[in-house]
């Protein structure tokens, strides 16, 4: 108890520079809080930081039931919440088993639990829950959150959640934040946070965030608004001067094997839609989309000659284009991979078929038959990360910050399709967010590659 009070005293001094309402919330005993508190708003606006003193109060707050710390996964919970908490209180004041999720905080027992999908609700079904600290609320499945709130049966139970905004028809907004009955009965308090609530954020960092995010993502993550995603997806992130390059502006040495760049090819698999390959070079900071392959069975070979420019012509490609087999697509991928850039002529030319290639191929997880064909041929490939919203946000950030470049002459279909890649308004009316499934093959292939390379390594954007 004495240590907890001393550490809370430390937080009093730390929180002084924050806005009075943030400090008041952070240092207010749980007895004076509502049953449910949701802190929502911009990134870096002190939402999570304000919850750390509350966490310490909760360690001596007496209520029945389990103490639960939840988020998308144990790893994200540790990164976003526990790491800062542990750094403040010191190793002698907690014990955390990262495998089981058991946390002892000043003698108070907690369970750390990830909730990544709708099936996670079974983990709290039947439990009595007394204290909750939740991270990234809008990313948690509705069934899990509703079951969790349902299991908070002790009369003095408390739940605290932090989140960034999402779609205005997201269940967190419609069923919790805007729930008039919860507000009227005093069961819920929603606090909106802005960057102004955190004076430690410099103007330089605010300018960086405005560069990093564009369009709907800027409105949500920087301005803290619950807004609909509508119109062209990359409209506000795209700039021809920033995102296009040609032979004259390509960095010297980018295409030289064994130098500073790493090559990979990302795939969008076509059954009743185009097959797409994108040849991408990674220089450690920027991604350079150098070439595209597109096979569209809905157009003739004559009409698509520019779009399939990297496919060696043979007898079966000279008549009306038909849907290809996995073996034929694998042959085309081999030709695409083994093509070599002629530095004397400045052109890509066919290379020896079946030659060793140092490029990694990224495949969407759903193309099992094509993956089997490539495996039989010994092609090096791995599963791509096909997350939709995270992928779109990562591509948007890469475009807005000038870290994603596309060859304007070698990738005409990709450039054209990115301009017409739009949000599905019918899905939006249902409260869902997804791109319109039309002419999306090239943007999808790009999203797979960028998300796999950069989305899994967010430090690349942080160090932009």
Buried (B, 14 or more C-beta within 10 A) or exposed (E): EEBBEEBBEEBEEBBEEBBEEBBEBBBBEBEEBBBBBBBBBBBBBBBBBBBBBBBBBBBBBEBEBBBBBBBBBBEBBBEBBBEBBBEBBEEEBBEBEEEEBEBBBBEBEBBBBBBBEEEBBEBBEEBBBBBBBBBBBBBBBEBBBBBBBEBBEBEBBBBBBBBBBBBBBBBBBBEBBEBEEBBEEEBBBBBBBBBEBBEEBEEEBBEBBEBBBBBBBBBBBBBBBBBBBBEBBBBBBBEEEBBBBEEEEBBEEBBEEEEEBBBBBBBBBBEEBBBBBBBBBBBEEBBBBBBBBBBBBEBEBEEBEEBBBBBBEEEEBEEEBEBBEBEBBBBBBBBBBBBBBEEEEEEBEEBEEEEEBEBBBBBBEEBEEBBEBBEEEEBBBEBBBBBEBBBBBBBBBBBBBBBBBBBBEBBBBBBEBBEEBBBBEEBBEEBEBBBBEEBBBBBBBBBBBBBBBBBEEEEBBEEB
